[in-house]
Amino acid sequence: MAQKNTDTGSWSPYIAGGLSGLVIIVSVLWTGQFFGASTSFVRSAGMLGKAFEPERVKQLEYFIRYLPQFDWQLMFVIGIFVGSLIAAVWSGSFKWQGVPDMWAERFGTSPVKRGIVAFIGGIIAMFGARLADGCPSGHGLSGMIQLAVSGLIAMIFFFVGGIIMTRIVYFGGKK
């Protein structure tokens, strides 16, 4: 099991990263599939669409290519949620919270504002993932485990972009 940092209650990033690497290896050996999550959201949208207009979904070229079905990627995403929940409860950091503390300090406590911004961010992220034909976990993590230069480059830019956006959103205007 991952060790908890007794000072902060968080897990060691080295152990958690190592365990994530082992999960990728087991995934490839067991299923023959590398990490990826964005297609599961597309397929979920297709399953929801089938509930309301099944004939329309059958005709859409996109859902012919990506069949709206319950598959390993959806199980992966559900596993991320369940694993995160278990980790948060185990570390003692779990709490029901509509607005994260850091967001509340910078932008206020409105859950509506936070929800709107999160929804717009999700749309932008999903658009980028579909435009790139895959998500950061697919391109970055899975690419790196294959020792692909493109995977390393993708991860570098994901981190650089994340650091830049964090500085702009949370620390912009502050010294």
Secondary structure, DSSP 8 states (H G I E B T S, - for coil): ---B-TTTS-B-HHHHHHHHHHHHHHHHHHHS-----HHHHHHHHHHHHHHH-HHHHHH-HHHHHS-----HHHHHHHHHHHHHHHHHHHHT-----SS-HHHHHHH-S-HHHHHHHHHHHHHHHHHHHHHTTS-HIIIIIHHHHTT-HHHHHHHHHHHHHHHHHHHHHHHTT--
